């Protein structure tokens, strides 16, 4: 299989070239990422693809109003208030690719709303939110260079007798994964059929998948994606990568999940976001032999710490997200920064001077990649613009550092975000309204559910 990634941005030419190279393709999934990070869309016949490149495609405004379970949230103002209006969406260049794991000759294409003709839905389009932040940075001569690390679990196709997911038994392996076995090469060998298939699918789709790691739980893996000087493209690839991981796992009779905390007794899955800024010539402006004293890097870190509470609902967008933040869990609980220290929220990894960058360790793997990138880059830009000092770097155990803890409840994080001038300025007032409405609706349902633990604790003696 050859790479489908086109280098042209001429409307229509990308489509015609793709169809000429893939005469067997019979349909294509057109996909747009909603505020919750869920890919939604339609399946088109082959002959409809060129029309999208020429005219775009109308999608209902309510597609940006949906809860995680796909229900309209009327409080967003994107449903009845606007008559569920048609809004124009257009193809994202370079994302028309084959779906290799499908047994059907299928393609996929990412869409985004047109910034003007896509109104009113465009205010909540996560890709446009990120585009707004990148444009603000570029106007100041700062060009983001970013990469994503996303942890995930592989499970058996079916749940166990207790209704819980079961860490996957690798295809053809004699044993089931039951122990933590972090950095285990044996686990990578066991999952070789999955990894080899995934790498090939990523190659076909132009996704730069790199190092694979056995993570800190049975059946938990991480694959790094290459740094990109185009933040939008990097997050397109993260979104495509998540779909590929799930698709390949399903094809091998497993399930993949980026849920933040599938098990109380095992590690959660994080989304570690790596970022630096370059100048017009692509030179790393964070490059230094002494990261703790570098003014621009310190200001970026200071901005991230200063805005971390405002953006926490983006980094932890779901009810399950908050179960991940525990002491000594490799998920941070305080707004801290440090060099070569995995116990802090904002880490400066050790490495060559010219590769110096920030690793933001707060987000769960369940978070929307576009919004995580937007919030992190906005925080960096805010810190640089306002010359915010991060204070002393943490040396040693960051879980023992002082200071106010990060939000521990969904409601608290949403209350902070709903009143955040930082979020309104950088991510947009319209986005803030829509996101807060969706997540408050979800929180009301999620937190109102009576669970098995309620019965275990309270049914007899309360």
C-alpha atoms as one frame of an Amber mdcrd trajectory, in Angstrom:
protein
   0.000   0.000   0.000   1.230   3.517  -0.808   0.741   6.660   1.220  -2.457
   8.550   0.398  -1.208  11.849   1.846  -1.493  14.612  -0.734   0.785  17.640
  -0.662  -1.498  19.870  -2.717  -4.091  22.294  -1.445  -5.752  22.951  -4.828
  -9.483  22.248  -4.318 -10.603  19.203  -6.230  -7.183  18.123  -7.463  -6.524
  16.180  -4.265  -9.829  14.366  -4.697  -9.353  13.531  -8.380  -5.808  12.324
  -7.755  -6.972  10.117  -4.894  -9.832   8.581  -6.871  -7.543   7.949  -9.861
  -5.118   6.063  -7.602  -7.906   4.138  -5.882 -10.419   3.102  -8.535 -11.904
   0.476  -6.208 -13.064   2.966  -3.549 -16.850   2.848  -3.335 -17.636   5.144
  -0.395 -16.124   7.672   1.988 -16.867   8.646   5.575 -16.876  12.427   5.991
 -15.996  13.244   9.596 -16.084  16.345  11.761 -14.843  16.479  15.348 -17.407
  17.804  17.826 -16.520  19.651  21.065 -16.500  16.371  23.002 -13.903  14.892
  20.645 -16.363  12.514  18.981 -16.078  12.126  15.205 -19.497  12.549  13.609
 -20.555  12.686   9.980 -21.983  10.785   7.040 -21.060   8.069   4.551 -21.022
   9.232   0.931 -20.932   7.358  -2.326 -17.798   7.681  -4.438 -19.334  10.074
  -6.963 -20.285  12.544  -4.195 -16.700  13.269  -3.132 -15.808  15.734  -5.879
 -18.945  17.746  -5.097 -17.701  18.297  -1.536 -14.376  19.633  -2.784 -16.173
  21.986  -5.154 -19.140  23.139  -3.065 -18.513  21.966   0.500 -21.217  20.166
   2.443 -24.036  21.471   4.584 -24.178  20.033   8.100 -26.746  20.889  10.735
 -25.743  23.377  13.428 -26.820  20.878  16.083 -23.882  18.600  15.237 -21.798
  20.944  17.430 -24.386  20.816  20.228 -24.321  17.115  20.998 -23.570  15.454
  24.305 -21.099  12.578  24.458 -24.043  10.181  23.947 -25.307  12.086  20.905
 -28.242  13.985  22.406 -29.057  17.595  21.527 -28.105  20.091  24.219 -30.531
  22.927  23.522 -28.784  25.206  26.021 -25.946  25.623  23.493 -28.184  27.823
  21.342 -27.325  25.683  18.298 -30.557  23.697  18.083 -34.026  25.311  18.187
 -32.789  28.884  18.695 -31.311  28.870  15.183 -33.763  26.415  13.604 -31.061
  23.728  13.467 -29.586  25.704  10.591 -27.535  24.283   7.751 -23.891  25.357
   8.052 -21.213  24.995   5.391 -18.334  22.609   6.057 -15.294  22.103   3.835
 -12.625  19.384   3.458  -9.456  19.531   5.547  -6.615  19.351   2.989  -4.504
  16.217   3.127  -7.016  14.102   5.076  -8.660  12.173   2.234  -7.182   8.725
   2.852  -8.011   5.077   2.503  -9.369   3.179   5.539  -7.043   0.133   5.420
  -8.614  -1.790   8.309 -12.038  -1.805   6.664 -13.006  -4.921   4.746 -14.969
  -2.608   2.448 -13.204  -0.316  -0.101 -13.672   2.785   2.029 -12.049   6.215
   2.359 -12.353   8.914   5.011 -12.147  12.697   4.943 -12.006  15.228   7.778
 -14.174  18.339   7.530 -14.204  21.692   9.298 -16.819  24.416   9.245 -16.196
  27.458   7.080 -15.292  30.325   9.421 -18.003  32.559   7.932 -20.484  30.429
   5.990 -20.316  27.758   8.695 -21.998  29.987  11.255 -23.479  29.547  13.801
 -21.908  26.090  14.261 -18.434  27.419  13.423 -18.082  29.055  16.854 -17.840
  25.600  18.435 -15.750  23.808  15.789 -12.659  22.625  17.734 -10.412  22.855
  14.683 -11.378  26.481  14.115 -10.773  27.167  17.814  -7.215  25.864  17.448
  -6.761  27.822  14.222  -7.680  31.018  16.080  -5.014  30.402  18.730  -2.323
  29.513  16.188  -3.101  32.686  14.224  -2.703  34.797  17.379   0.704  33.250
  18.045   1.875  33.619  14.463   0.895  37.303  14.513   3.518  37.695  17.250
   6.161  35.769  15.299   5.687  32.562  17.327   5.178  29.357  15.354   4.116
  26.296  17.378   5.892  22.983  16.940   3.908  20.222  18.625   3.491  16.470
  19.106   1.040  14.146  20.830   1.550  11.104  23.051  -1.689   9.222  23.665
  -1.982   6.249  26.002  -4.713   3.660  25.452  -5.908   0.262  26.622  -6.530
  -2.868  24.591  -9.433  -4.986  25.868 -11.059  -8.229  24.903 -13.974  -7.798
  22.536 -16.481  -8.671  25.282 -16.656  -7.608  28.924 -16.029 -10.080  31.713
 -18.773 -11.699  33.862 -18.746  -8.678  36.182 -19.477  -6.323  33.289 -15.999
  -4.772  33.422 -13.585  -4.661  30.488 -10.885  -7.334  30.444  -7.287  -6.557
  29.389  -6.811  -8.128  25.988  -5.349 -11.516  25.284  -3.030 -10.727  22.363
  -3.918 -12.427  19.065  -2.253 -15.834  18.963  -0.646 -15.410  22.403  -0.746
 -18.247  24.935  -1.332 -15.955  27.903  -3.501 -13.035  28.876  -1.856  -9.834
  30.066  -2.519  -9.514  33.829   0.428  -7.651  35.337   1.647  -4.088  35.015
   4.882  -4.957  33.192   5.747  -1.344  32.309   8.348  -1.050  29.510   7.873
  -4.763  28.852   9.336  -5.869  25.541   7.540  -9.197  25.978   4.180  -7.392
  25.918   5.191  -5.584  22.736   6.084  -8.949  21.205   2.706 -10.351  22.277
   0.909  -7.437  20.648   3.102  -7.470  17.529   0.201  -8.387  15.171  -1.727
  -5.362  16.404   1.283  -3.022  16.296   2.432  -4.145  12.854  -1.049  -3.688
  11.415  -1.439  -0.312  13.082   1.921   0.956  11.824   1.015  -0.084   8.277
  -2.381   1.625   8.500  -0.721   4.766   9.839   1.756   4.700   6.957  -1.071
   4.476   4.439  -2.888   7.388   6.095   0.237   9.530   6.459   0.162   9.421
  10.270   3.716   9.651  11.691   3.491   6.892  14.331   6.823   6.243  16.021
   7.949   4.568  19.266   5.692   2.005  20.968   5.829   1.562  24.757   4.206
  -0.912  27.115   2.686   1.385  29.720   1.928   1.158  33.454  -1.000  -1.296
  33.352  -1.918  -4.615  31.737  -2.938  -4.060  28.130  -1.962  -0.368  28.168
   0.200   0.965  25.344   1.466   4.271  24.016   2.716   5.202  20.553   4.315
   8.594  20.008   3.555  10.838  17.045   6.260  12.936  15.373   6.634  16.665
  16.080   5.037  18.912  13.478   5.571  22.586  12.713   1.901  22.707  11.707
  -0.201  22.371  14.879  -3.438  21.897  12.945  -1.962  19.057  10.909  -0.502
  17.479  14.051  -3.919  17.386  15.727  -5.593  16.151  12.523  -3.151  13.254
  12.753  -3.951  12.703  16.444  -7.673  12.493  15.642  -7.028  10.140  12.719
  -4.663   8.077  14.864  -7.291   7.506  17.556  -9.717   6.258  14.922  -7.053
   3.996  13.416  -6.184   2.454  16.798  -9.843   1.615  17.419 -10.365   0.337
  13.892  -7.325  -1.956  13.896  -8.199  -3.321  17.334 -11.765  -4.119  16.224
 -10.454  -5.842  13.094  -8.383  -8.107  15.375 -11.371  -8.878  17.650 -10.238
  -6.524  20.407 -11.398  -3.144  21.690  -9.201  -0.087  22.096 -10.158   2.683
  24.483  -8.754   6.128  25.244 -10.956   6.379  28.353  -9.123   8.337  31.044
  -9.512   5.803  33.891 -10.914   2.372  32.973  -9.810   0.744  36.257  -9.585
   2.166  39.765  -6.629  -0.115  40.540  -4.578   0.673  37.417  -3.047   3.740
  35.806  -5.163   6.115  33.797  -4.473   7.016  30.176  -2.893  10.415  29.618
  -2.449  12.727  26.667   1.004  14.278  26.967   1.239  17.317  24.718   4.709
  18.423  23.620   5.254  21.969  22.386   7.908  24.532  21.532   7.836  27.699
  19.451  10.005  28.564  16.473  10.759  31.727  14.515  10.059  32.329  10.812
  13.105  30.252   9.885  12.009  27.289  11.998  14.623  27.858  14.721  13.557
  26.678  18.167  13.126  29.743  20.379  13.257  27.530  23.483  16.682  26.119
  22.565  18.973  26.372  25.580  21.471  24.487  27.711  19.809  25.882  30.859
  15.996  25.523  30.591  15.297  26.741  34.129  16.853  30.133  33.344  15.586
  30.644  29.796  13.258  33.677  29.888  10.911  32.767  27.010  10.511  29.187
  28.181   9.916  30.314  31.769   7.230  32.751  30.630   5.515  30.027  28.589
   5.560  27.705  31.605   4.294  30.531  33.792   1.371  31.098  31.456   0.485
  27.415  31.537   0.443  27.365  35.333  -1.518  30.626  35.494  -4.236  29.416
  33.087  -4.335  25.749  34.114  -7.448  26.157  36.283  -9.270  28.088  33.526
  -8.618  25.328  30.972  -8.951  22.327  33.263 -12.413  21.422  31.925 -10.776
  21.042  28.496  -8.008  18.835  29.876 -10.491  16.760  31.927 -13.736  16.989
  29.924 -15.671  13.979  31.234 -16.948  12.559  34.507 -14.485   9.675  34.364
 -11.595  12.105  33.714 -11.424  13.132  37.370 -10.725   9.603  38.602  -7.304
   9.797  36.952  -5.859  12.505  39.211  -4.365  10.680  42.189  -1.141  11.088
  44.145   1.767   8.986  42.861  -0.166   8.051  39.734   1.932   9.874  37.096
  -1.070  12.193  36.655  -0.439  15.603  38.263  -2.539  16.992  41.102  -0.903
  20.430  41.472   0.010  23.242  39.053   3.767  22.679  39.098   6.684  22.758
  36.691  10.164  21.295  36.626  13.053  19.932  34.608  13.374  16.192  33.934
  10.583  15.456  36.428   7.515  13.318  35.697   5.710  14.293  38.902   4.898
  17.827  37.711   2.189  19.243  35.442   4.544  21.095  33.109   7.727  19.154
  32.463  10.826  20.235  30.566  12.244  16.936  29.270  15.965  16.324  29.302
  17.602  16.369  25.872  19.808  18.275  23.427  19.627  22.065  23.648  18.076
  22.469  20.203  15.210  20.089  21.099  14.232  21.862  24.328  10.453  21.976
  24.703   7.533  21.756  27.133   5.626  18.573  27.933   2.146  19.329  29.260
   1.083  16.282  31.323  -2.392  17.237  32.563  -4.808  16.018  29.891  -6.410
  12.623  29.770  -6.413  10.636  26.543 -10.181  11.192  26.429  -9.723  14.928
  25.783 -10.320  16.542  22.393  -6.889  16.891  20.688  -7.757  20.181  18.961
  -8.965  21.745  22.210  -6.014  20.481  24.266  -3.650  21.998  21.719  -5.628
  25.247  21.679  -5.671  25.555  25.486  -1.985  24.692  25.941  -0.764  26.975
  23.164  -3.033  29.761  24.407  -1.576  29.377  27.895   1.963  29.554  26.518
   1.122  32.626  24.454  -0.569  34.316  27.410   2.505  33.713  29.554   4.909
  35.003  26.904   2.833  38.107  26.215   2.456  38.947  29.891   5.951  37.795
  30.968   4.520  35.567  33.685   7.113  34.031  35.974   6.386  30.413  36.955
   8.184  30.629  40.288  10.699  28.032  41.466  10.865  24.762  39.566  10.024
  21.657  41.570  12.939  19.377  42.372  12.021  15.918  43.600   8.488  14.755
  44.399   5.993  17.163  42.842   3.131  15.482  44.710   4.516  17.014  47.917
   4.756  20.557  46.540   2.562  23.218  48.088  -0.150  25.307  46.509  -3.833
  24.975  45.718  -4.684  21.632  44.106  -6.060  21.331  40.617  -9.875  21.027
  40.414 -11.023  17.721  41.846 -14.622  17.800  40.590 -16.233  18.240  37.209
 -18.600  20.950  38.455 -15.752  23.029  39.906 -13.761  22.922  36.669 -16.830
  23.888  34.624 -17.655  26.788  36.940 -14.124  28.156  36.539 -14.200  27.791
  32.762 -17.671  29.303  32.381 -16.398  32.514  34.009 -12.918  32.536  32.454
 -11.961  35.669  30.529  -8.880  33.795  29.284 -11.020  31.094  27.626 -13.359
  33.690  26.130 -10.448  35.704  24.725  -8.428  32.863  23.249 -10.906  30.071
  22.488 -13.883  32.357  21.897 -16.929  33.451  23.852 -19.195  31.386  21.590
 -17.113  28.287  22.157 -17.060  28.854  25.923 -20.862  29.055  26.010 -21.374
  25.920  23.909 -18.765  23.783  25.657 -19.928  24.738  29.149 -23.570  24.025
  28.235 -22.765  20.585  26.835 -20.583  19.543  29.738 -22.973  20.857  32.402
 -25.751  18.831  30.803 -23.566  15.716  30.810 -22.461  16.312  34.394 -26.048
  16.559  35.591 -26.882  13.175  34.094 -23.618  11.441  35.012 -23.559  12.597
  38.620 -27.248  11.844  39.090 -26.808   8.167  38.222 -27.123   5.676  41.078
 -24.217   3.211  40.858 -23.435  -0.227  42.261 -21.210   1.455  44.825 -24.197
   3.416  46.150 -25.942   0.138  46.882 -22.840  -1.513  48.342 -22.227   1.337
  50.775 -25.629   2.711  51.684 -28.514   0.356  50.924 -28.356  -1.658  54.189
 -27.224   0.719  56.916 -28.084   4.220  55.763
